[in-house]
């Protein structure tokens, strides 16, 4: 039962690892392409129309949210000269909050299933140790029925019991390594989102202030 439980933990964690690795690889590529396109484009509407090509990129997601908020702020102003609207500090703060909400949402998506990797890394060694303890108890109970106590009588039971500990470590070590690696990747992506948010706000301030 314990070995089957550890196998389930291991299989699920490896599934998450491969999916996360593929997702993070695509995100880095799409983020780089989106930033290049953003800096080369002359109009925000042109970038918004092209966001569908960069689906899956957190930068594309936060740009879309900020772009919609920018349009809402411009419409709320009701300026007589819609060709050159002027945004106030309050409007800029509204766009900034939209960027923060979108960034938080994107981070929540990136962190999905990370708790399972953390749980696997912390729990499976103890599950394996539990299996080892139970196995050793059974081995010594069997030894009590033998007429003569010898290492040959107890060694097979102990050896079998230690398999559970090995299985627990086998499930935990990749999960811990992957968790730390992905956490580092999430921090890098969060930094990219902060940089992009600042760049977007600077562009809005130059264009509409």
N, CA and C of each residue as an Amber inpcrd file, in Angstrom:
protein
   627
   0.8280000  -1.2030000   0.0000000   0.0000000   0.0000000   0.0000000
   0.8690000   1.2630000   0.0000000   1.8930000   1.2650000   0.8550000
   2.7670000   2.4320000   0.9460000   3.5500000   2.6240000  -0.3470000
   4.0280000   1.5440000  -0.9270000   4.7610000   1.6490000  -2.1880000
   3.8560000   2.1420000  -3.3160000   2.6210000   1.6980000  -3.3350000
   1.6770000   2.1870000  -4.3470000   1.3910000   3.6690000  -4.1520000
   1.2780000   4.1040000  -2.8990000   1.0520000   5.5210000  -2.6160000
   2.2450000   6.3580000  -3.0750000   3.4470000   5.8680000  -2.8140000
   4.6460000   6.5890000  -3.2490000   4.7430000   6.6210000  -4.7770000
   4.3360000   5.5350000  -5.4080000   4.3350000   5.5010000  -6.8680000
   3.3780000   6.5370000  -7.4400000   2.2200000   6.6780000  -6.8200000
   1.2460000   7.6730000  -7.2760000   1.8040000   9.0890000  -7.1180000
   2.4280000   9.3590000  -5.9750000   3.0600000  10.6650000  -5.7560000
   4.1160000  10.9360000  -6.8250000   4.9390000   9.9270000  -7.0820000
   6.0380000  10.1000000  -8.0310000   5.5300000  10.3460000  -9.4460000
   4.5560000   9.5470000  -9.8760000   4.0370000   9.7040000 -11.2380000
   3.3900000  11.0690000 -11.4380000   2.6120000  11.5030000 -10.4570000
   1.9460000  12.7970000 -10.5880000   2.9480000  13.9460000 -10.5670000
   3.9510000  13.8350000  -9.7070000   4.9500000  14.9040000  -9.6530000
   5.7590000  14.9720000 -10.9430000   6.0950000  13.8320000 -11.5260000
   6.8340000  13.8460000 -12.7950000   5.9740000  14.4130000 -13.9200000
   4.6840000  14.1190000 -13.8910000   3.7750000  14.7120000 -14.8870000
   3.7680000  16.2310000 -14.7800000   3.6870000  16.7370000 -13.5440000
   3.7080000  18.1830000 -13.3260000   5.0430000  18.7730000 -13.7600000
   6.1330000  18.0820000 -13.4690000   7.4650000  18.5790000 -13.8320000
   7.5930000  18.7510000 -15.3390000   7.1930000  17.7430000 -16.1010000
   7.3210000  17.8360000 -17.5620000   6.4120000  18.9250000 -18.1310000
   5.1980000  19.0360000 -17.6130000   4.2830000  20.0780000 -18.1000000
   4.7980000  21.4670000 -17.7640000   5.2870000  21.6450000 -16.5360000
   5.8270000  22.9460000 -16.1400000   7.0500000  23.3030000 -16.9720000
   7.9040000  22.3500000 -17.1860000   9.1160000  22.6130000 -17.9730000
   8.7570000  23.0740000 -19.3770000   7.7910000  22.3930000 -19.9950000
   7.3560000  22.7870000 -21.3390000   6.6920000  24.1610000 -21.3210000
   5.8480000  24.4070000 -20.3180000   5.1530000  25.6950000 -20.2170000
   6.1280000  26.8450000 -20.0210000   7.0820000  26.6870000 -19.1180000
   8.0400000  27.7580000 -18.8490000   8.9220000  28.0240000 -20.0650000
   9.2420000  26.9860000 -20.7950000  10.0490000  27.1740000 -22.0020000
   9.2890000  28.0060000 -23.0260000   8.0130000  27.7000000 -23.2290000
   7.1970000  28.4630000 -24.1700000   6.9980000  29.8970000 -23.6940000
   6.8180000  30.0830000 -22.3910000   6.6130000  31.4330000 -21.8490000
   7.8290000  32.3080000 -22.1090000   9.0240000  31.7800000 -21.8570000
  10.2300000  32.5820000 -22.0770000  10.3450000  33.0030000 -23.5370000
  10.0560000  32.0770000 -24.4370000  10.1570000  32.3860000 -25.8630000
   9.1140000  33.4240000 -26.2740000   7.8630000  33.2240000 -25.8470000
   6.8010000  34.1540000 -26.2350000   6.9690000  35.5210000 -25.5880000
   7.4490000  35.5500000 -24.3500000   7.6980000  36.8420000 -23.7080000
   8.7370000  37.6480000 -24.4730000   9.7980000  36.9770000 -24.8860000
  10.8560000  37.6530000 -25.6420000  10.3170000  38.1880000 -26.9670000
   9.5300000  37.3740000 -27.6600000   8.9620000  37.8050000 -28.9320000
   7.9700000  38.9450000 -28.7470000   7.1770000  38.8910000 -27.6730000
   6.1770000  39.9370000 -27.4420000   6.8370000  41.2680000 -27.1080000
   7.8780000  41.2430000 -26.2850000   8.5750000  42.4850000 -25.9390000
   9.1940000  43.1180000 -27.1810000   9.7870000  42.2970000 -28.0430000
  10.3510000  42.8250000 -29.2900000   9.2710000  43.4810000 -30.1350000
   8.1290000  42.8070000 -30.2480000   7.0300000  43.3640000 -31.0450000
   6.4800000  44.6340000 -30.4070000   6.3850000  44.6480000 -29.0900000
   5.8690000  45.8210000 -28.3730000   6.7570000  47.0440000 -28.6220000
   8.0470000  46.8530000 -28.5810000   8.9670000  47.9780000 -28.7390000
   9.0750000  48.4670000 -30.1830000   8.7590000  47.5810000 -31.1160000
   8.8380000  47.9710000 -32.5270000   7.5390000  48.6070000 -33.0250000
   6.4240000  48.3160000 -32.3620000   5.1270000  48.7980000 -32.8330000
   4.9380000  50.2660000 -32.4900000   4.2220000  50.9590000 -33.3800000
   3.9820000  52.3960000 -33.1930000   2.6530000  52.6830000 -32.5060000
   1.7210000  51.7290000 -32.5380000   0.3810000  51.9660000 -31.9870000
   0.0110000  50.8450000 -31.0250000  -0.6340000  51.2290000 -29.9210000
  -1.0740000  50.2300000 -28.9520000  -2.1650000  49.3340000 -29.5210000
  -3.0210000  49.8850000 -30.3690000  -4.0900000  49.0800000 -30.9740000
  -3.5130000  47.9690000 -31.8410000  -2.4030000  48.2610000 -32.4920000
  -1.7430000  47.2420000 -33.3170000  -1.2280000  46.1020000 -32.4480000
  -0.6840000  46.4470000 -31.2930000  -0.1860000  45.4170000 -30.3670000
  -1.3570000  44.5920000 -29.8270000  -2.4530000  45.2740000 -29.4930000
  -3.6250000  44.5760000 -28.9550000  -4.1690000  43.5790000 -29.9710000
  -4.2000000  43.9500000 -31.2300000  -4.6990000  43.0470000 -32.2660000
  -3.8080000  41.8260000 -32.4390000  -2.5370000  41.9800000 -32.1300000
  -1.5930000  40.8720000 -32.3140000  -1.4480000  40.0000000 -31.0740000
  -2.1340000  40.3420000 -29.9820000  -1.9760000  39.5880000 -28.7330000
  -2.4040000  38.1320000 -28.8610000  -3.3250000  37.8440000 -29.7810000
  -3.7710000  36.4670000 -29.9580000  -2.6170000  35.5520000 -30.3900000
  -1.6350000  36.1370000 -31.0700000  -0.4880000  35.3450000 -31.5130000
   0.4310000  34.9750000 -30.3550000   0.2760000  35.6880000 -29.2430000
   1.1560000  35.4660000 -28.1000000   0.3880000  34.9380000 -26.8880000
  -0.6710000  34.1830000 -27.1400000  -1.4400000  33.5980000 -26.0420000
  -0.5530000  32.6480000 -25.2320000  -0.6720000  32.7520000 -23.9330000
   0.1910000  31.9760000 -23.0540000   1.3220000  32.7930000 -22.4780000
   1.5640000  33.9790000 -23.0570000   2.5840000  34.8660000 -22.5290000
   1.9800000  35.7540000 -21.4440000   2.5350000  35.7390000 -20.2300000
   2.0070000  36.6240000 -19.1800000   2.0670000  38.1000000 -19.5660000
   3.0860000  38.4860000 -20.3150000   3.2080000  39.8860000 -20.7290000
   2.0640000  40.2890000 -21.6440000   1.6580000  39.3780000 -22.5140000
   0.5130000  39.6420000 -23.3790000  -0.7600000  39.8050000 -22.5530000
  -0.8960000  38.9700000 -21.5070000  -2.0800000  39.0540000 -20.6580000
  -2.1770000  40.3580000 -19.8960000  -1.0600000  40.8130000 -19.3280000
  -1.1270000  42.0560000 -18.5610000  -1.2390000  43.2610000 -19.4930000
  -0.6790000  43.1600000 -20.7060000  -0.8800000  44.2550000 -21.6740000
  -2.3490000  44.3950000 -22.0350000  -3.0120000  43.2560000 -22.2770000
  -4.4350000  43.3020000 -22.6360000  -5.2660000  43.9450000 -21.5340000
  -5.0030000  43.5730000 -20.2850000  -5.7430000  44.1560000 -19.1650000
  -5.4850000  45.6510000 -19.0560000  -4.2260000  46.0560000 -19.2050000
  -3.8930000  47.4770000 -19.1060000  -4.4550000  48.2660000 -20.2850000
  -4.4620000  47.6630000 -21.4560000  -4.9900000  48.3450000 -22.6380000
  -6.4860000  48.6070000 -22.4920000  -7.2180000  47.6200000 -21.9970000
  -8.6520000  47.8020000 -21.7790000  -8.9120000  48.8760000 -20.7200000
  -8.0980000  48.8860000 -19.6600000  -8.2580000  49.9030000 -18.6260000
  -7.9220000  51.2900000 -19.1770000  -6.9130000  51.3690000 -20.0320000
  -6.5570000  52.6450000 -20.6550000  -7.7090000  53.1840000 -21.4920000
  -8.3190000  52.3190000 -22.2890000  -9.4670000  52.7440000 -23.1010000
 -10.6310000  53.1820000 -22.2130000 -10.8560000  52.4570000 -21.1170000
 -11.9440000  52.8240000 -20.2070000 -11.6680000  54.1810000 -19.5620000
 -10.4150000  54.4460000 -19.1940000 -10.0690000  55.7350000 -18.5880000
 -10.2460000  56.8760000 -19.5880000  -9.8620000  56.6410000 -20.8360000
 -10.0060000  57.6780000 -21.8660000 -11.4820000  57.9730000 -22.1280000
 -12.2990000  56.9200000 -22.1960000 -13.7290000  57.1250000 -22.4240000
 -14.3860000  57.8160000 -21.2390000 -13.9080000  57.5200000 -20.0220000
 -14.4930000  58.1400000 -18.8350000 -14.1620000  59.6260000 -18.7430000
 -13.0560000  60.0330000 -19.3440000 -12.6780000  61.4460000 -19.2950000
 -13.6730000  62.3220000 -20.0490000 -14.1630000  61.8140000 -21.1820000
 -15.1080000  62.5680000 -21.9840000 -14.5090000  63.8460000 -22.5360000
 -13.2500000  63.7800000 -22.9540000 -12.5920000  64.9670000 -23.4930000
 -13.2490000  65.4120000 -24.7890000 -13.2110000  66.7060000 -25.0470000
 -13.7440000  67.2340000 -26.2980000 -12.7930000  66.9600000 -27.4620000
 -11.5810000  66.6540000 -27.1420000 -10.6070000  66.3630000 -28.1860000
 -10.1420000  64.9190000 -28.0410000 -10.9040000  63.9760000 -28.5520000
 -10.5670000  62.5620000 -28.3530000  -9.2970000  62.1220000 -29.0600000
  -8.8110000  62.9460000 -29.9960000  -7.6020000  62.5570000 -30.7240000
  -6.3600000  62.6660000 -29.8410000  -6.4070000  63.5510000 -28.8450000
  -5.2520000  63.7170000 -27.9530000  -5.7170000  63.8480000 -26.5090000
  -6.2500000  62.7670000 -25.9300000  -6.7400000  62.8190000 -24.5510000
  -5.5950000  63.0060000 -23.5610000  -5.8900000  63.6520000 -22.4630000
  -4.8860000  63.8930000 -21.4250000  -5.3160000  63.1510000 -20.1600000
  -4.4580000  62.2530000 -19.7090000  -4.7560000  61.4630000 -18.5130000
  -4.1920000  62.1590000 -17.2790000  -4.9450000  62.0930000 -16.1980000
  -4.4940000  62.6510000 -14.9310000  -3.7400000  61.5830000 -14.1320000
  -3.1840000  62.0040000 -12.9980000  -2.4780000  61.0630000 -12.1250000
  -3.4220000  59.9750000 -11.6200000  -4.6720000  60.3470000 -11.3810000
  -5.6590000  59.3640000 -10.9430000  -5.8950000  58.3130000 -12.0090000
  -5.9380000  58.7130000 -13.2740000  -6.1140000  57.7550000 -14.3660000
  -4.9170000  56.8110000 -14.4660000  -3.7230000  57.3640000 -14.2990000
  -2.5050000  56.5460000 -14.3500000  -2.5100000  55.5140000 -13.2310000
  -2.9650000  55.9220000 -12.0440000  -3.0390000  54.9830000 -10.9260000
  -4.0280000  53.8550000 -11.2180000  -5.1240000  54.1800000 -11.9090000
  -6.0870000  53.1440000 -12.2910000  -5.4640000  52.1220000 -13.2180000
  -4.6690000  52.5950000 -14.1720000  -3.9870000  51.6790000 -15.0900000
  -2.9530000  50.8500000 -14.3340000  -2.2740000  51.4820000 -13.3880000
  -1.2860000  50.7620000 -12.5930000  -1.9380000  49.6430000 -11.7810000
  -3.1100000  49.9270000 -11.2100000  -3.8150000  48.8780000 -10.4580000
  -4.2420000  47.7370000 -11.3710000  -4.6540000  48.0740000 -12.5970000
  -5.0240000  47.0300000 -13.5590000  -3.8220000  46.1500000 -13.8810000
  -2.6560000  46.7640000 -14.0180000  -1.4330000  45.9940000 -14.2670000
  -1.1100000  45.0810000 -13.0870000  -1.2940000  45.5720000 -11.8780000
  -1.0080000  44.7700000 -10.6910000  -1.9660000  43.5940000 -10.5630000
  -3.2500000  43.8330000 -10.8450000  -4.2290000  42.7320000 -10.7830000
  -3.9100000  41.6710000 -11.8290000  -3.5750000  42.1180000 -13.0400000
  -3.2650000  41.1610000 -14.1120000  -2.0010000  40.3770000 -13.7770000
  -1.0050000  41.0540000 -13.2070000   0.2290000  40.3630000 -12.8270000
  -0.0350000  39.3180000 -11.7550000  -0.8670000  39.6610000 -10.7710000
  -1.2040000  38.7020000  -9.7140000  -1.9320000  37.4900000 -10.2800000
  -2.8190000  37.7390000 -11.2470000  -3.5480000  36.6320000 -11.8670000
  -2.6060000  35.7200000 -12.6530000  -1.6760000  36.3260000 -13.3870000
  -0.7170000  35.5300000 -14.1570000   0.1860000  34.7210000 -13.2350000
   0.6020000  35.3030000 -12.1170000   1.4420000  34.5830000 -11.1610000
   0.6870000  33.4100000 -10.5430000  -0.5930000  33.6010000 -10.2730000
  -1.3990000  32.5010000  -9.7240000  -1.4580000  31.3390000 -10.7020000
  -1.5510000  31.6500000 -11.9840000  -1.5570000  30.6000000 -13.0080000
  -0.2200000  29.8700000 -13.0470000   0.8830000  30.6310000 -12.9590000
   2.2070000  30.0180000 -12.9850000   2.4510000  29.1330000 -11.7670000
   1.8900000  29.5190000 -10.6280000   2.1160000  28.7690000  -9.3860000
   1.1870000  27.5740000  -9.2320000   0.3040000  27.3550000 -10.1890000
  -0.6260000  26.2320000 -10.1080000   0.1460000  24.9130000 -10.0630000
  -0.2530000  24.0360000  -9.1590000   0.3370000  22.7060000  -8.9580000
   1.7130000  22.7430000  -8.2940000   2.2280000  23.9420000  -8.0160000
   3.5200000  23.9990000  -7.3320000   3.4090000  23.4420000  -5.9100000
   2.2600000  23.6190000  -5.2890000   2.0760000  23.1130000  -3.9250000
   2.1760000  21.5860000  -3.8900000   1.7680000  20.9390000  -4.9820000
   1.8710000  19.4700000  -5.0110000   3.3350000  19.0350000  -5.0200000
   4.1890000  19.7480000  -5.7670000   5.6120000  19.4210000  -5.7720000
   6.2070000  19.6330000  -4.3760000   5.8070000  20.7190000  -3.7190000
   6.3060000  20.9670000  -2.3670000   5.8390000  19.8780000  -1.4040000
   4.5780000  19.4710000  -1.5460000   4.0500000  18.4110000  -0.6850000
   4.7660000  17.0950000  -0.9260000   5.0060000  16.7720000  -2.1980000
   5.7170000  15.5350000  -2.5340000   7.1170000  15.5360000  -1.9430000
   7.8050000  16.6750000  -2.0650000   9.1620000  16.7560000  -1.5510000
   9.2540000  16.6480000  -0.0450000   8.2330000  17.0930000   0.6610000
   8.2930000  17.0960000   2.1240000   7.6470000  15.8700000   2.7700000
   6.6660000  15.2690000   2.0910000   5.8880000  14.1990000   2.7210000
   6.4000000  12.8070000   2.3650000   6.8000000  12.6030000   1.1150000
   7.1430000  11.2360000   0.6820000   8.3030000  10.6040000   1.4680000
   9.3350000  11.3580000   1.9080000  10.3490000  10.6840000   2.7380000
   9.7730000  10.1120000   4.0320000   8.8090000  10.8150000   4.6190000
   8.1890000  10.3180000   5.8480000   7.2900000   9.1210000   5.5760000
   6.6160000   9.1440000   4.4090000   5.8030000   7.9750000   4.0520000
   6.7060000   6.7620000   3.8610000   7.8400000   6.9820000   3.1810000
   8.7920000   5.8850000   3.0060000   9.3570000   5.3970000   4.3280000
   9.6460000   6.3340000   5.2280000  10.1490000   5.9500000   6.5520000
   9.1020000   5.1610000   7.3200000   7.8390000   5.5500000   7.1710000
   6.7640000   4.7940000   7.8180000   6.7410000   3.3560000   7.3030000
   6.8890000   3.2100000   6.0050000   6.9240000   1.8590000   5.4430000
   8.0940000   1.0530000   5.9700000   9.2400000   1.7150000   6.1130000
  10.4180000   1.0220000   6.6470000  10.1970000   0.5910000   8.0940000
   9.6270000   1.4780000   8.9110000   9.3770000   1.1480000  10.3130000
   8.4060000  -0.0230000  10.4240000   7.3350000   0.0220000   9.6450000
   6.3640000  -1.0760000   9.6740000   7.0200000  -2.3750000   9.2300000
   7.8560000  -2.3040000   8.1920000   8.5370000  -3.5090000   7.7050000
   9.4840000  -4.0910000   8.7290000  10.2210000  -3.2170000   9.4330000
  11.1450000  -3.6980000  10.4640000  10.3700000  -4.3280000  11.6270000
   9.2560000  -3.7060000  12.0010000   8.4230000  -4.2870000  13.0720000
   7.9660000  -5.6880000  12.6800000   7.4980000  -5.8180000  11.4280000
   7.0640000  -7.1490000  10.9700000   8.2220000  -8.1430000  10.9600000
   9.4280000  -7.6500000  10.5800000  10.5890000  -8.5470000  10.5280000
  10.9400000  -9.0590000  11.9200000  10.9130000  -8.1660000  12.9000000
  11.2530000  -8.6050000  14.2580000  10.1410000  -9.4480000  14.8770000
   8.9080000  -9.1850000  14.5070000   7.8350000 -10.0510000  14.9890000
   8.0060000 -11.4640000  14.4440000   8.3920000 -11.5510000  13.1620000
   8.6450000 -12.8820000  12.5900000   9.8350000 -13.5630000  13.2350000
  10.8230000 -12.7240000  13.6360000  12.0030000 -13.2930000  14.2810000
  11.6540000 -13.9160000  15.6330000  10.5960000 -13.3820000  16.2690000
  10.1980000 -13.9130000  17.5750000   9.6900000 -15.3380000  17.4910000
   9.2450000 -15.7620000  16.3230000   8.7470000 -17.1250000  16.1740000
   9.8510000 -18.1170000  15.8340000  11.0670000 -17.6050000  15.5470000
  12.1800000 -18.4890000  15.2280000  12.7980000 -19.0250000  16.5250000
  13.3210000 -20.2250000  16.4610000  13.9470000 -20.8340000  17.6330000
  15.3020000 -20.2010000  17.9150000  16.0230000 -19.8340000  16.8630000
  17.3370000 -19.2210000  17.0390000  17.3600000 -17.8980000  16.2840000
  17.8480000 -16.8470000  16.9420000  17.9340000 -15.5280000  16.3230000
  19.2460000 -15.4020000  15.5700000  19.1880000 -15.0190000  14.3160000
  20.3930000 -14.8370000  13.5090000  20.1570000 -13.7220000  12.4940000
  21.2430000 -13.1610000  11.9620000  21.1320000 -12.0920000  10.9830000
  20.4950000 -12.6000000   9.6870000  20.7060000 -13.8830000   9.3960000
  20.1040000 -14.4630000   8.1990000  18.5840000 -14.4730000   8.2780000
  18.0630000 -14.5400000   9.4860000  16.6170000 -14.6060000   9.6410000
  15.9700000 -13.2330000   9.5060000  16.6630000 -12.1910000   9.9690000
  16.0490000 -10.8710000   9.9810000  16.4660000 -10.0030000   8.7990000
  17.5930000 -10.3220000   8.1760000  18.1280000  -9.4690000   7.1040000
  17.1640000  -9.3100000   5.9230000  16.5460000 -10.3840000   5.4200000
  15.6340000 -10.1990000   4.2740000  14.4750000  -9.2540000   4.5750000
  13.9150000  -9.3350000   5.7930000  12.8020000  -8.4700000   6.1510000
  13.2280000  -7.0100000   6.2310000  14.4130000  -6.7650000   6.8220000
  14.9120000  -5.3940000   6.9290000  15.2430000  -4.8330000   5.5500000
  15.8740000  -5.6620000   4.7280000  16.2020000  -5.2280000   3.3700000
  14.9520000  -4.8400000   2.5910000  13.9140000  -5.6440000   2.7160000
  12.6520000  -5.3360000   2.0460000  12.0260000  -4.0570000   2.6030000
  12.1520000  -3.8550000   3.9200000  11.5680000  -2.6740000   4.5380000
  12.2630000  -1.3930000   4.0690000  13.5710000  -1.4650000   3.8450000
  14.3200000  -0.2830000   3.4240000  13.9620000   0.1720000   2.0160000
  13.3330000  -0.6940000   1.2440000  12.9040000  -0.3060000  -0.1020000
  11.9220000   0.8620000  -0.0350000  11.0900000   0.8890000   0.9890000
  10.1220000   1.9760000   1.1350000  10.8260000   3.3210000   1.3210000
  11.8950000   3.3440000   2.1290000  12.6510000   4.5830000   2.3160000
  13.2840000   5.0320000   1.0090000  13.8580000   4.0940000   0.2780000
  14.4600000   4.4300000  -1.0150000  13.4160000   4.9750000  -1.9780000
  12.2360000   4.3550000  -1.9790000  11.1620000   4.8310000  -2.8600000
  10.7080000   6.2300000  -2.4720000  10.6490000   6.5020000  -1.1660000
  10.2690000   7.8350000  -0.7050000  11.2680000   8.8860000  -1.1410000
  12.5520000   8.5770000  -1.0390000  13.5900000   9.5140000  -1.4870000
  13.5630000   9.6810000  -3.0010000  13.2950000   8.6050000  -3.7110000
  13.2220000   8.6690000  -5.1640000  12.0950000   9.5980000  -5.6170000
  11.0010000   9.6180000  -4.8710000   9.8890000  10.5150000  -5.2030000
  10.1690000  11.9400000  -4.7640000  10.8890000  12.1060000  -3.6400000
  11.0600000  13.4400000  -3.0610000  12.1470000  14.2540000  -3.7440000
  13.2750000  13.6370000  -4.0630000  14.4280000  14.4010000  -4.5630000
  14.1160000  15.1370000  -5.8690000  13.5500000  14.4770000  -6.9110000
  13.2220000  15.2360000  -8.1350000  12.1940000  16.3320000  -7.8880000
  11.2440000  16.0720000  -6.9910000  10.2060000  17.0770000  -6.7180000
  10.8140000  18.3250000  -6.0800000  11.7520000  18.1410000  -5.1480000
  12.3850000  19.2840000  -4.4970000  13.2380000  20.0710000  -5.4900000
  14.0160000  19.3600000  -6.3040000  14.8560000  20.0310000  -7.3090000
  13.9900000  20.8200000  -8.2850000  12.9190000  20.1920000  -8.7750000
  12.0370000  20.8590000  -9.7280000  11.3400000  22.0520000  -9.0830000
  10.9050000  21.8940000  -7.8430000  10.2210000  22.9920000  -7.1510000
  11.1260000  24.2180000  -7.0510000  12.3480000  24.0130000  -6.6190000
  13.2880000  25.1300000  -6.4910000  13.5890000  25.7620000  -7.8500000
  13.7240000  24.9300000  -8.8730000  13.9950000  25.4420000 -10.2170000
  12.8270000  26.2820000 -10.7320000  11.6110000  25.7810000 -10.5510000
  10.4400000  26.5070000 -11.0510000  10.1770000  27.7760000 -10.2440000
  10.4370000  27.7430000  -8.9450000  10.2810000  28.9510000  -8.1300000
  11.2240000  30.0450000  -8.6320000  12.4450000  29.6490000  -8.9680000
  13.3980000  30.6090000  -9.5290000  12.8880000  31.1620000 -10.8560000
  12.3050000  30.2760000 -11.6960000  11.7460000  30.7190000 -12.9670000
  10.5760000  31.6630000 -12.7870000   9.7230000  31.3910000 -11.8050000
   8.5740000  32.2640000 -11.5320000   9.0480000  33.6450000 -11.0900000
  10.1030000  33.6840000 -10.2670000  10.6400000  34.9800000  -9.8370000
  11.1770000  35.7670000 -11.0290000  11.8300000  35.0780000 -11.9630000
  12.3450000  35.7600000 -13.1550000  11.2050000  36.3160000 -14.0020000
  10.1530000  35.5170000 -14.1680000   9.0080000  35.9720000 -14.9600000
   8.3040000  37.1290000 -14.2620000   8.2010000  37.0590000 -12.9280000
   7.5920000  38.1610000 -12.1710000   8.4010000  39.4430000 -12.3430000
   9.7180000  39.3110000 -12.3760000  10.5700000  40.4750000 -12.6100000
  10.3470000  41.0470000 -14.0070000  10.1930000  40.1470000 -14.9900000
   9.9020000  40.5970000 -16.3540000   8.5680000  41.3370000 -16.4190000
   7.5810000  40.8470000 -15.6790000   6.2780000  41.5090000 -15.6770000
   6.3540000  42.8890000 -15.0210000   7.1420000  42.9940000 -13.9540000
   7.3160000  44.3030000 -13.3170000   8.0010000  45.2870000 -14.2620000
   9.0280000  44.8040000 -14.9530000   9.7290000  45.6740000 -15.9010000
   8.8090000  46.1120000 -17.0360000   8.0110000  45.1780000 -17.5460000
   7.1030000  45.5160000 -18.6360000   6.0280000  46.4910000 -18.1680000
   5.5180000  46.2860000 -16.9510000   4.5050000  47.1930000 -16.4090000
   5.0510000  48.6140000 -16.3120000   6.2940000  48.7370000 -15.8480000
   6.9070000  50.0660000 -15.7510000   7.0960000  50.6760000 -17.1350000
   7.5100000  49.8450000 -18.0810000   7.7030000  50.3420000 -19.4500000
   6.3780000  50.7900000 -20.0610000   5.3060000  50.0250000 -19.8110000
   3.9910000  50.3900000 -20.3380000   3.5050000  51.7030000 -19.7200000
   3.6750000  51.8470000 -18.4080000   3.2500000  53.0800000 -17.7440000
   4.0400000  54.2820000 -18.2420000   5.3240000  54.0980000 -18.4630000
   6.1320000  55.1990000 -19.0060000   5.6410000  55.6070000 -20.3870000
   5.2840000  54.6250000 -21.1990000   4.7690000  54.9160000 -22.5290000
   3.4460000  55.6680000 -22.4520000   2.5710000  55.2390000 -21.5580000
   1.2770000  55.9210000 -21.3970000   1.4730000  57.3520000 -20.9290000
   2.3710000  57.5510000 -19.9800000   2.6090000  58.9000000 -19.4710000
   3.1780000  59.8200000 -20.5470000   4.0710000  59.2890000 -21.3830000
   4.6170000  60.1050000 -22.4550000   3.5800000  60.4270000 -23.5270000
   2.6630000  59.4900000 -23.7480000   1.7330000  59.6460000 -24.8560000
   0.4690000  60.3990000 -24.4770000   0.0300000  60.3120000 -23.2080000
  -1.2730000  60.8390000 -22.8370000  -1.2190000  61.8540000 -21.6970000
  -0.0390000  62.3170000 -21.3220000   0.0620000  63.2920000 -20.2360000
   0.4910000  64.6500000 -20.7980000
